[in-house]
Amino acid sequence: MIMKHGPRIPSRRLFLRLLLAGWALLGIIRMAYFLRRFGEESLQMDFAAFYTAGEALNNGLSPYVNYITRDPPIWDGVDVFQHSRFLYPPLAAALFQPIALLPYAVAKYLWMLLNLISIGCSLFITVKTINFEIDLESMLILVAFSITFHPLLALLERGQIDGLTLLMVTLAIGLMVTRNSSHADVVAGFLWGMATLIKLHCVYIVPFLLVRRRWAVAGGYALGLSGIALLSLIMSPYLSLEYLQKELPRIARFGEGGTEAMKLPAEVIQARRAWLPEGYTQKDGVVYRVESLRAISNASLARGLGAALRRIGLELHLSVLSALIFLGFFTGIWRWQICRRLPSRLEILGEGMYWQNALVLILLSAPLTWVMNTVWLLPIAASILCAYAASRDRTSDAGRDLALILGALGLLMAWAPDFIPSLLMGTQLAQAKYLISEALVVVSLILMIETGLNRTIDCHGQANAPAFPQP
């Protein structure tokens, strides 16, 4: 009997696969450890604010008030103000009512699982969107890189919602890039509207939609926001008006903080923590650490620049500063599009990178971008891997090679645990770790779009390339 064997895998490639599989396996084991640790000991303070908002609504109360003195108390475990730490519209609070029916200790695990599933789905959608014929090595790299991505730990430890918003915007980009249909564009716009409900700075996508003349997406966005506003008014008219007139101006100015006059009496907070060690609190009758992971927190140029301006005595409203920074970035991108006569439709990978670049500019410009928000960078790793795989079949290109190097450096800087940049760059410069990472990724994506555009012009000529509409 003759045994037939498939083609033999070269020993170097086999070793690489084993190395990557080991990295991925260790990453999964490490993640399981942190899931258990955060579930048992960490308050997950951002999720506590979401859960408490849903809890308040379930009791017929406003999600914007701190009910620490109520019996039993409805308190997130850290809020020291008369107002709550919930920042989003009332309809967003309603989304947390079902999970707030569960005991908090159970809801925490479910929330972490939802975030991980959402991020995994976002990566899968990105791979399908850009037509990446992913091989085993690339898949292992993507899995290992994502599961060990440092901001992912910060996301889970704080219990933020960025995994779910990433899924929404990734679905929207997928529909915009792959479906040449007005119906798909309207759905994509609606998804952007839903993301804006949860992350208000997603509104910055609108100028990009307008200059690319994605009218159906912009229409879907307007329809989505209008539907959200109408549903909010129907479900909770009083709360919606209160949010617009009272809560939103406060949030725009102070975030979840406030003035000394807004604080609760110190004895009220002390009464809840009197018997607890320093750094601990309680939620739903269970004692937790206030935080289980420290990280470099800022990923917003607006916050960094605002802090620098305050040091020289110049106070500028954070929302205004954010809008000015975004206007500067957007104007630069718009001028580049006009000068390069960017086609109304790029090839698939370039089109996907264009909208991913818009996401990174939103992160840089937004007034409240934190370390956990940078999980939005993860799908870009799939795009860069796809560009690298495609480059192996083409002649050498200095611009493309530089773009790949800058993109890899930017992603690796975001991926690395915070102590590594501190050792390499010093503590002060390391505080700008995520700003530098985002800037490198922006430059990388623009260079890669340029490379694809040059290749199209070389193949078809400038006259045949559909011009980007000029103002």
C-alpha positions in Angstrom: 0.0 0.0 0.0 1.4 3.4 -1.1 1.0 6.3 1.3 0.6 9.7 -0.3 1.8 12.7 1.6 1.0 16.4 1.0 3.8 18.9 0.2 6.3 19.1 3.0 6.4 22.3 5.1 9.9 23.8 5.2 11.4 23.5 8.6 11.8 27.3 9.0 8.1 27.8 8.3 7.1 25.0 10.6 9.2 26.6 13.4 7.6 30.0 12.8 4.1 28.4 13.0 5.0 26.7 16.2 6.4 29.9 17.6 3.3 31.9 16.7 1.0 29.2 18.0 2.9 29.2 21.3 2.6 33.0 21.5 -1.2 32.8 20.8 -1.7 30.0 23.3 0.2 31.8 26.0 -1.8 34.9 25.2 -5.1 33.0 25.6 -3.9 31.6 28.9 -2.9 35.0 30.1 -6.2 36.5 29.0 -8.1 33.8 30.9 -6.1 34.7 34.1 -6.9 38.4 33.7 -10.6 37.7 33.1 -10.8 35.8 36.3 -8.8 38.4 38.2 -10.8 41.3 36.9 -14.0 39.5 37.5 -13.2 38.6 41.1 -11.3 41.7 42.4 -11.8 44.7 40.1 -14.8 47.1 40.4 -14.5 47.7 36.6 -15.5 51.3 37.3 -16.7 52.3 33.9 -19.0 49.3 33.6 -20.2 50.1 37.1 -21.4 53.5 35.8 -23.2 51.8 32.9 -24.8 49.1 35.2 -25.8 51.7 37.8 -27.5 53.8 35.1 -29.6 50.8 34.1 -30.2 50.0 37.7 -31.6 53.5 38.3 -33.9 53.2 35.3 -35.1 49.8 36.5 -36.2 51.6 39.7 -37.9 54.4 37.9 -35.1 56.9 38.7 -32.9 59.2 36.7 -29.6 57.7 35.5 -27.9 61.1 36.0 -28.3 61.3 39.8 -26.1 59.6 42.5 -28.5 57.6 44.8 -25.8 56.7 47.4 -28.1 57.8 50.2 -31.0 55.7 49.0 -31.9 52.5 50.9 -30.7 50.3 49.4 -28.2 52.6 47.7 -27.8 52.8 43.9 -24.1 53.7 43.7 -21.3 52.8 41.3 -18.7 52.5 44.1 -16.6 55.5 43.2 -18.9 58.5 42.4 -18.4 61.4 44.9 -20.6 63.9 43.1 -24.3 64.6 43.4 -24.6 63.6 39.7 -23.8 60.2 38.4 -20.8 59.2 36.2 -23.1 58.2 33.3 -22.4 60.5 30.3 -24.6 59.2 27.5 -28.2 60.0 26.4 -31.1 58.3 28.2 -31.6 55.7 25.4 -28.1 54.5 26.0 -28.9 54.0 29.6 -32.0 51.9 28.6 -29.6 49.5 26.8 -28.1 48.6 30.1 -31.5 47.8 31.8 -31.5 44.1 30.9 -27.9 43.5 32.1 -28.7 45.4 35.3 -31.3 42.8 36.2 -28.4 40.4 36.8 -26.3 40.4 40.0 -23.4 42.8 39.4 -20.8 40.0 40.0 -22.4 38.0 37.1 -23.0 40.9 34.8 -19.2 41.8 35.0 -18.2 38.5 33.4 -21.0 38.8 30.7 -19.8 42.3 29.8 -16.2 41.2 29.4 -17.3 38.3 27.2 -19.4 40.6 25.0 -16.5 42.9 24.5 -14.1 40.1 23.5 -16.7 38.6 21.1 -17.3 42.0 19.6 -13.6 42.6 19.0 -13.2 39.1 17.5 -16.1 39.7 15.2 -14.6 43.1 14.2 -11.4 41.5 13.1 -13.3 38.8 11.2 -15.4 41.4 9.4 -12.2 43.4 8.5 -10.5 40.4 7.0 -13.6 39.7 4.9 -14.0 43.3 3.9 -10.5 43.8 2.5 -10.6 40.4 0.8 -7.6 39.2 2.8 -6.8 35.6 1.9 -5.3 35.1 5.3 -2.8 32.2 5.7 -2.1 30.4 8.9 0.9 32.5 9.9 -1.0 35.8 9.4 -4.0 34.4 11.3 -1.8 33.4 14.2 0.0 36.8 14.2 -3.4 38.6 14.3 -4.8 36.4 17.1 -1.6 36.6 19.2 -1.2 40.3 18.7 -4.8 41.1 19.5 -5.1 38.9 22.6 -1.9 40.4 24.1 -2.7 44.0 23.0 -2.1 46.0 26.2 -5.1 48.4 25.8 -7.4 45.4 25.7 -6.5 44.7 29.3 -7.3 48.3 30.2 -10.7 47.9 28.4 -11.6 44.8 30.3 -10.4 46.2 33.7 -12.3 49.4 33.3 -15.3 47.7 31.7 -15.6 50.2 28.9 -17.9 49.8 25.8 -15.3 50.2 23.0 -15.5 46.6 21.9 -19.2 47.1 21.0 -18.7 50.5 19.4 -15.8 49.0 17.4 -18.1 46.3 16.1 -20.7 48.9 15.0 -18.2 51.1 13.1 -16.4 48.0 11.6 -19.8 46.8 10.3 -20.5 50.2 8.9 -17.1 50.4 7.1 -17.6 46.9 5.7 -21.0 47.9 4.2 -19.6 51.1 2.8 -16.6 49.4 1.2 -18.0 46.1 -0.1 -21.7 46.8 -0.9 -22.3 49.1 -3.8 -25.8 49.7 -2.8 -27.7 52.7 -1.4 -29.6 50.4 1.0 -26.3 49.1 2.4 -25.1 52.7 2.7 -28.2 53.7 4.6 -27.7 50.8 7.1 -24.0 51.9 7.4 -25.2 55.4 8.3 -27.6 54.1 10.8 -24.8 52.1 12.5 -22.7 55.3 12.6 -25.7 56.9 14.3 -25.9 54.1 16.9 -22.2 54.4 17.6 -22.6 58.2 18.1 -25.3 57.4 20.7 -22.7 55.7 22.8 -19.6 57.6 21.7 -20.6 61.2 20.9 -17.3 62.0 19.1 -18.3 59.6 16.3 -20.1 62.6 14.9 -16.7 63.6 13.5 -17.3 61.0 10.7 -19.9 63.3 9.1 -17.4 65.6 7.3 -15.6 62.6 5.8 -19.0 61.3 4.5 -19.8 64.7 2.9 -16.4 65.3 1.2 -16.5 61.7 -0.2 -20.1 62.4 -1.3 -21.4 59.4 0.5 -24.9 60.9 0.5 -26.8 57.7 1.3 -24.5 57.0 4.3 -25.0 60.6 5.5 -28.7 60.2 5.0 -28.7 57.0 7.0 -26.8 58.7 9.7 -29.3 61.6 9.9 -32.1 59.1 9.9 -30.5 57.0 12.6 -30.0 60.1 14.9 -33.5 61.3 14.2 -34.9 57.9 15.0 -32.8 57.8 18.2 -34.0 61.3 19.2 -37.7 60.4 18.5 -37.4 57.1 20.3 -35.8 58.9 23.3 -38.6 61.5 23.4 -41.3 58.7 23.2 -39.7 56.5 25.9 -38.5 59.2 28.3 -39.4 62.8 27.2 -38.5 64.4 30.6 -35.1 62.7 30.8 -34.3 63.6 27.2 -35.0 67.3 27.7 -33.2 67.2 31.0 -30.2 65.6 29.3 -30.1 68.3 26.5 -30.7 71.3 28.8 -28.9 70.4 31.9 -26.7 67.2 31.8 -25.1 67.6 28.3 -23.6 71.2 29.1 -22.2 69.9 32.4 -20.7 66.8 30.7 -19.2 68.9 27.9 -17.5 71.0 30.5 -16.6 68.6 33.3 -16.9 65.1 31.9 -17.8 62.9 34.9 -16.2 65.4 37.3 -17.4 68.7 38.6 -16.8 71.6 41.0 -16.5 71.3 44.8 -20.0 72.6 45.1 -21.2 69.6 43.1 -19.6 67.1 45.5 -21.5 65.1 48.1 -20.7 65.7 51.8 -17.5 63.8 52.6 -19.2 62.0 55.5 -21.7 60.4 53.1 -18.9 58.7 51.1 -16.9 57.8 54.3 -20.0 56.1 55.7 -19.9 53.7 52.7 -16.2 53.1 52.9 -15.5 53.4 56.6 -14.8 49.7 57.2 -12.9 49.1 53.9 -9.1 49.2 53.4 -7.7 52.0 51.3 -8.2 51.4 47.5 -11.3 49.2 48.0 -15.0 49.9 47.6 -18.2 47.9 47.4 -20.9 47.4 44.8 -24.0 45.2 45.2 -22.8 44.0 48.6 -19.4 42.7 47.2 -16.0 44.3 48.0 -13.8 45.1 45.0 -10.5 46.9 44.4 -11.2 50.3 42.8 -8.6 49.5 40.2 -6.5 46.4 39.4 -4.5 47.8 36.5 -2.7 51.0 36.1 -2.0 52.3 32.6 -0.9 55.4 30.7 -4.4 56.8 30.3 -4.5 59.5 27.7 -4.9 58.9 23.9 -6.4 62.3 23.0 -4.4 65.1 21.6 -7.1 67.5 22.8 -6.6 66.5 26.4 -2.8 66.6 26.1 -2.8 70.0 24.5 -5.4 71.3 26.9 -3.1 70.3 29.8 -0.1 72.0 28.2 -2.2 75.2 27.6 -3.3 75.3 31.2 0.3 75.1 32.4 0.9 78.4 30.6 -2.2 80.0 32.0 -4.5 79.6 28.9 -7.8 77.9 29.6 -9.7 76.6 26.6 -12.9 74.6 26.7 -12.0 70.9 25.9 -14.8 70.5 23.5 -13.8 73.7 21.6 -10.2 72.5 21.5 -11.3 69.1 20.3 -13.2 70.7 17.4 -10.3 72.9 16.5 -7.9 70.0 16.4 -10.3 67.9 14.3 -10.8 70.8 11.9 -7.0 71.1 11.4 -6.7 67.3 10.7 -9.7 67.2 8.5 -8.6 70.3 6.5 -5.2 68.7 5.9 -6.8 65.4 4.7 -9.3 67.3 2.5 -6.5 69.3 0.8 -4.5 66.1 0.3 -7.6 64.5 -1.4 -8.0 67.5 -3.7 -4.4 67.8 -4.6 -4.1 64.0 -5.4 -7.5 63.9 -7.1 -8.4 61.0 -4.9 -10.8 58.7 -6.8 -14.4 58.6 -5.6 -13.9 54.8 -5.1 -10.5 53.4 -4.2 -9.5 49.8 -4.6 -10.9 47.7 -1.7 -7.9 47.8 0.7 -7.3 51.5 0.1 -11.0 52.3 0.7 -11.0 50.3 3.9 -7.8 52.1 5.0 -9.3 55.5 4.2 -12.2 54.9 6.7 -9.8 53.3 9.3 -7.7 56.5 9.0 -10.8 58.5 9.8 -11.3 56.4 12.9 -7.8 57.1 14.1 -8.2 60.9 13.5 -11.5 60.7 15.6 -9.5 59.1 18.4 -6.8 61.8 18.2 -9.3 64.7 18.1 -11.9 63.5 20.6 -11.9 65.2 24.0 -12.3 61.9 26.0 -10.1 59.3 24.3 -8.6 57.0 26.8 -6.2 54.0 26.5 -9.0 51.5 26.3 -10.5 53.4 23.3 -7.4 52.4 21.3 -8.7 48.9 20.7 -10.1 50.6 17.6 -6.6 50.2 16.2 -6.8 46.4 16.2 -8.5 46.0 12.8 -5.8 48.1 11.2 -3.4 45.3 12.1 -5.3 43.1 9.7 -5.1 45.8 6.9 -1.3 46.2 7.4 -0.8 42.4 7.4 -2.9 42.3 4.1 -0.8 45.0 2.6 2.4 43.2 3.6 1.2 39.9 2.1 0.3 41.7 -1.1 3.7 43.4 -1.2 5.6 40.1 -1.4 4.2 39.5 -4.9 5.2 43.0 -6.2 8.4 44.8 -7.0 10.1 46.8 -4.2 8.5 50.2 -3.4 10.2 52.6 -1.0 7.0 54.4 -0.1 5.1 51.2 0.6 7.9 49.8 2.6 8.1 52.9 4.7 4.4 52.8 5.2 4.5 49.2 6.5 7.4 50.0 8.8 5.6 53.1 10.3 2.4 51.2 10.7 4.1 48.3 12.4 5.9 50.6 14.7 2.7 52.5 15.6 0.8 49.3 16.4 3.7 47.8 18.4 4.0 51.0 20.4 0.3 50.7 21.3 0.6 47.0 21.9 3.5 47.2 24.3 3.0 47.2 28.1 3.5 50.7 29.4 6.8 49.9 31.2 8.6 49.2 27.8 8.1 52.8 26.4 9.0 54.2 29.8 12.3 52.3 29.7 13.1 53.2 26.1 11.9 56.8 26.0 11.7 58.0 29.6 8.7 58.6 31.7 7.7 62.0 30.3 7.8 61.0 26.6 6.2 57.7 27.4 3.1 59.6 28.6 2.5 60.4 24.9 2.8 56.7 23.9 -0.7 56.5 22.4 -0.5 59.9 20.7 2.7 58.9 18.9 1.2 55.5 18.1 -1.9 57.0 16.5 0.2 59.6 14.6 2.4 56.9 13.1 -0.6 54.8 12.1 -2.2 57.9 10.4 0.9 58.6 8.4 1.2 54.9 7.5 -2.3 54.6 6.2 -2.0 57.7 4.1 1.2 56.5 2.6 -0.3 53.1 1.8 -3.3 54.8 0.1 -0.8 56.9 -1.9 1.0 53.8 -3.0 -2.2 52.2 -4.2 -3.2 55.4 -6.0 0.2 55.6 -7.7 -0.1 52.0 -8.8 -3.6 52.7 -10.3 -2.3 55.7 -12.2 0.7 53.8 -13.5 -1.7 51.0 -14.8 -4.5 53.1 -16.2 -3.2 56.7 -16.4 -4.4 59.8 -14.6 -7.1 60.5 -17.1 -8.8 57.2 -16.5 -8.7 57.4 -12.7 -12.1 58.7 -11.5 -11.2 62.1 -9.9 -12.1 63.0 -6.3 -14.9 65.6 -6.5 -13.5 69.1 -5.8 -15.4 71.8 -3.9 
